[in-house]
Amino acid sequence: MVFSVAVAGASGYAGGELLRLLAAHPELEVRTVTAHSNAGNLLTDAHPHLRSYAGLRLEATTAENLKGHDVVFLALPHGHSGALAEELGDASLVVDCGADHRLTSGGAWEQFYKSEYHGSWPYGLPELVLASGGKQRENLAGVNRIAVPGCNVTAVSLGLAPGIRAGVIQPTDIVAVLAVGPSGAGKSLRVDLLAAELLGSAHAYGVGGVHRHVPEIVQNLGGASNDQETVTVSFTPVLVPMARGILATSTARLQPGVSAADVRSAWELAYADEPFVHLLPEGQFPSVSDTIGANTALIGLAVDEAAERVVTVTALDNLVKGTAGAAIQSTNIALGLPESTGLPVNGVAP
């Protein structure tokens, strides 16, 4: 069976990456693409690299244009999906690549996003370990709404959740510093994203617990221990001059009496059978370039015995495993398709 697909926000980076991956998906067929300021233009005007869509024209982003499809992907700016999704009804599987439906706390949403809360949807990070011993994919089968995680959140959550679930690291005093490419900020023109500002430099932003991904990280790590109240995270993203990708260095305190072997066993157990999350051999750490174009997250793991901390280094492509790949992976589960359908594990090099 082939499922019909519409992509809203198709002219942006996330929308373009969705379309690139969907072009190779045997069960999902793109029939409608929409945009705001680019409506009326050819899709290839916005994405010249998507040659298989030559002739397809961008329509206006309205509920009327999106209805009638089996799957609707919303690749819209934060705060723009909630009201539109409410107009779409329950006939379609709606997958929100923005933040509007990620948080389970309305108070946290209002504090960090300063806009109306539209509720939470099933969370689209299949490999996320849960306090119950299962994984988040169990909550995605047959759903008709999916909230795709934040890209930075994916890197930190996959890097640390197994240790919290296994009880080998402490949920307080977690520190995560991320090197991130500017494509995660979208395609809108901003001075701090200009090449003249980025090239040859690095710039920290969202410093001091104010970044919007903080409550989502706390939500995920709290879900691994079933106790969000004890999780504290100091999260600092740093813009670096690479178009895409994330390298997340996340550390947490060891629980007393835990050995390095105990630590490694927790991550091995969590990811041994995962097609897209790979724990690297001891002493190896990933580079962002290892993941570009692939739906993979690669994790290096070490124990800093002198500091009594666990260190994880997680690399992923923010537009694939961090957004579009996660959206399609979760969609496959919801539709009852093999989870890895249409998704690459091989990156692009050099």
C-alpha positions in Angstrom: 0.0 0.0 0.0 1.2 3.5 -0.9 0.3 6.3 1.5 -0.2 9.8 0.2 1.9 12.6 1.8 1.7 16.3 2.2 4.6 18.4 3.5 3.9 21.8 5.0 6.9 24.2 5.2 8.5 22.4 2.3 10.7 25.3 1.3 12.7 25.2 4.6 15.7 23.1 5.6 13.6 20.5 7.5 11.0 20.3 4.8 13.7 19.9 2.2 15.3 17.1 4.1 11.9 15.4 4.6 11.4 15.5 0.8 14.9 14.2 0.1 14.3 11.1 2.3 10.7 10.6 1.1 11.9 10.5 -2.5 13.5 7.1 -1.7 10.7 5.7 0.5 8.8 2.9 -1.3 5.5 3.3 0.7 5.2 7.1 1.0 4.3 9.3 -2.0 4.6 13.1 -1.8 1.6 14.6 -3.6 1.4 18.1 -2.1 4.0 20.6 -0.8 3.1 23.9 0.8 4.9 27.1 1.9 4.2 30.6 3.1 6.2 33.3 1.3 7.3 30.8 -1.4 3.8 29.7 -2.3 3.3 29.7 -6.1 6.9 29.0 -6.8 8.4 25.7 -8.1 9.8 23.5 -5.3 13.1 23.3 -7.2 13.4 27.1 -6.9 13.8 26.6 -3.1 15.6 23.3 -3.4 17.5 22.9 -6.6 19.0 19.7 -5.4 15.7 17.9 -5.3 15.5 17.1 -9.0 13.1 14.2 -8.7 10.4 16.8 -7.8 10.9 18.9 -10.9 7.6 20.5 -11.9 6.0 20.3 -8.4 4.7 23.7 -7.3 4.4 25.0 -3.7 0.9 25.7 -2.6 -0.3 27.9 0.3 -0.1 26.3 3.7 -3.8 25.9 4.6 -5.7 23.1 6.2 -7.7 22.8 2.9 -4.6 22.0 0.9 -3.3 19.5 3.5 -6.5 17.6 4.2 -7.2 14.4 2.3 -3.6 13.0 2.6 -2.8 9.9 4.6 0.2 11.6 6.2 0.9 15.3 6.8 4.3 16.5 7.9 4.4 19.9 9.5 7.9 21.5 9.1 6.8 24.9 10.4 8.4 27.4 12.8 7.7 26.9 16.5 4.2 28.1 17.4 2.7 27.7 13.9 1.7 24.0 14.0 -0.8 23.9 16.9 -3.7 25.9 15.5 -3.2 24.4 12.0 -3.2 20.8 13.3 -6.5 21.4 15.1 -8.1 22.1 11.7 -6.9 18.8 10.1 -9.1 16.4 12.0 -8.3 12.8 12.7 -8.3 11.3 9.3 -4.6 11.9 8.7 -1.5 10.9 10.6 0.0 14.3 11.4 3.7 14.6 12.2 4.9 17.8 13.8 8.6 18.5 13.2 8.3 21.7 15.3 8.1 22.1 19.0 4.4 22.7 19.5 3.4 19.3 20.8 6.6 18.0 22.5 6.2 19.2 26.0 3.8 17.5 28.5 3.8 20.5 30.8 1.8 23.5 29.7 3.6 25.6 32.2 7.0 24.7 30.8 5.7 25.6 27.3 4.4 28.9 28.3 7.6 29.7 30.2 10.0 28.9 27.4 7.9 29.5 24.2 5.7 32.4 25.4 2.7 31.3 23.4 -0.5 29.3 23.6 -0.1 25.6 24.6 -1.7 23.1 22.3 -1.1 19.9 24.3 1.3 17.0 23.9 1.4 14.3 21.3 3.1 10.9 21.3 6.8 11.5 21.3 8.8 10.5 18.2 12.1 9.2 19.6 11.7 5.4 19.2 15.0 4.5 20.9 14.4 6.6 24.1 14.6 4.2 27.1 11.8 4.5 29.6 11.7 3.8 33.3 9.4 0.9 32.7 12.2 -0.9 30.9 10.6 -0.5 27.4 11.3 2.1 24.8 9.3 5.0 23.3 8.6 3.1 20.0 6.0 1.1 22.0 3.9 4.3 22.3 4.0 5.0 18.6 2.3 2.0 17.0 -1.1 3.0 15.4 -1.1 6.6 16.6 -2.4 9.5 14.4 -0.3 12.3 16.0 3.5 12.4 16.5 5.7 15.1 18.0 9.3 15.0 16.6 12.0 15.8 19.2 14.3 18.8 19.1 17.6 17.9 17.4 19.8 19.0 20.4 17.4 17.1 22.7 17.8 13.9 20.7 21.6 14.1 21.0 21.6 14.7 24.8 18.8 12.2 25.5 20.3 9.3 23.5 23.6 10.1 25.1 22.5 9.9 28.8 19.1 8.2 29.2 20.6 4.6 29.3 22.7 5.6 32.3 19.8 7.1 34.2 17.6 4.2 33.4 20.2 1.7 34.7 21.0 3.8 37.8 24.7 4.1 37.0 24.7 8.0 36.8 23.1 10.6 38.9 20.2 12.6 37.4 21.4 15.9 39.1 24.4 18.0 37.9 24.2 16.9 34.3 26.2 19.2 31.9 25.9 19.2 28.1 27.8 21.4 25.7 26.9 21.0 22.1 28.7 22.1 18.8 25.8 22.7 16.4 25.5 23.8 12.8 23.3 26.8 11.9 20.8 24.8 9.8 19.1 23.9 13.0 17.9 27.5 13.3 16.0 27.3 10.0 16.3 29.2 6.8 15.2 32.7 7.9 17.7 35.5 7.5 19.5 36.4 10.7 22.7 38.4 11.3 24.2 35.8 13.7 23.7 33.1 11.0 25.5 35.0 8.2 28.7 33.4 6.9 30.6 36.5 7.9 29.6 36.0 11.5 30.1 32.2 11.6 33.2 31.4 9.6 36.3 31.2 11.7 34.4 31.5 14.9 32.2 29.8 17.5 29.4 31.4 19.4 27.5 30.2 22.5 23.8 31.0 22.8 20.9 30.2 25.0 23.3 30.2 28.0 22.2 29.9 31.6 19.3 27.5 31.4 17.1 29.7 29.0 17.3 27.6 25.9 14.0 26.1 24.8 15.3 22.6 24.6 16.1 22.5 28.4 12.6 21.4 29.6 12.4 18.8 26.8 15.7 17.3 27.9 14.5 17.2 31.5 11.3 15.6 30.4 13.1 12.8 28.5 15.7 12.1 31.2 13.0 12.2 33.9 11.1 9.7 31.9 14.0 7.3 32.0 13.9 7.4 35.8 10.2 8.2 36.3 11.3 11.2 38.4 11.6 14.5 36.5 11.8 16.5 39.8 15.4 15.3 40.4 16.8 16.0 37.0 18.9 19.1 36.6 20.7 20.0 33.3 23.1 22.7 32.4 22.8 22.9 28.6 24.9 25.1 26.4 24.7 25.0 22.5 27.6 26.6 20.5 27.2 27.6 16.9 30.1 26.4 14.8 30.9 26.9 11.1 29.4 23.6 9.7 26.2 23.7 7.7 24.6 20.7 9.6 25.4 18.4 12.4 25.6 18.2 16.2 28.4 17.0 18.5 27.1 16.7 22.0 29.5 16.2 24.9 27.3 15.3 27.9 28.6 14.4 31.4 27.0 13.2 34.6 28.2 12.1 38.0 28.8 8.4 38.7 26.6 6.7 41.3 28.7 5.5 44.2 30.2 2.1 43.8 29.6 1.9 40.0 32.4 0.5 37.9 33.4 1.4 34.3 32.2 -2.0 33.3 28.8 -1.3 34.8 28.6 1.9 32.9 29.4 0.4 29.5 27.0 -2.5 30.1 24.1 0.0 30.5 24.7 1.6 27.1 25.4 -1.8 25.4 22.1 -3.2 26.7 20.1 -0.1 25.6 21.4 0.0 22.1 22.6 -3.5 21.1 19.7 -4.1 18.7 19.1 -0.6 17.5 19.5 0.0 13.7 20.2 3.7 14.0 21.9 4.3 17.4 25.3 2.8 17.7 27.6 2.6 20.7 31.2 2.8 19.4 33.9 0.4 20.7 35.7 1.5 23.9 38.2 4.3 23.2 36.5 5.5 20.0 34.5 8.7 19.6 32.5 9.9 16.7 32.9 12.9 14.4 29.9 14.8 13.0 31.1 13.9 9.4 30.5 10.2 10.2 26.7 10.9 10.3 26.0 13.4 7.6 23.1 12.3 5.4 22.4 9.3 7.6 19.7 8.5 10.2 22.3 7.5 12.7 23.4 8.6 16.1 26.9 7.5 17.0 27.9 7.5 20.7 31.3 7.3 22.3 31.5 6.6 26.0 34.1 7.1 28.7 34.5 7.2 32.5 36.5 10.0 33.9 37.6 8.3 37.1 39.4 11.3 38.6 36.3 13.5 38.2 33.9 10.6 39.0 31.9 11.4 35.9 30.6 9.6 32.8 31.3 11.3 29.5 29.3 10.6 26.4 30.0 12.1 23.0 27.1 11.9 20.6 27.2 12.8 16.9 24.2 13.1 14.5 22.9 15.0 11.5 20.5 17.5 12.9 18.4 17.5 9.8 18.2 13.7 9.5 18.3 11.8 12.8 17.6 15.1 14.5 14.5 15.9 12.5 13.4 14.4 9.2 14.8 10.9 9.7 13.2 10.7 13.2 9.9 11.9 11.7 9.9 9.2 9.0 11.1 6.5 11.4 8.3 7.3 13.7 5.8 7.4 10.9 6.9 3.9 9.7 6.1 2.6 13.2 2.7 4.4 13.4 1.7 3.0 10.0 2.9 -0.6 10.7 5.8 -0.5 8.2 9.3 -1.8 9.0 10.9 0.9 11.1 13.9 1.4 8.9 12.1 1.7 5.6 13.5 4.4 3.4 16.1 5.5 5.9 19.9 5.5 5.2 22.5 4.3 7.7 25.4 5.2 5.5 26.6 8.8 5.6 28.3 10.9 3.0 32.1 11.4 2.9 34.2 13.3 2.5 
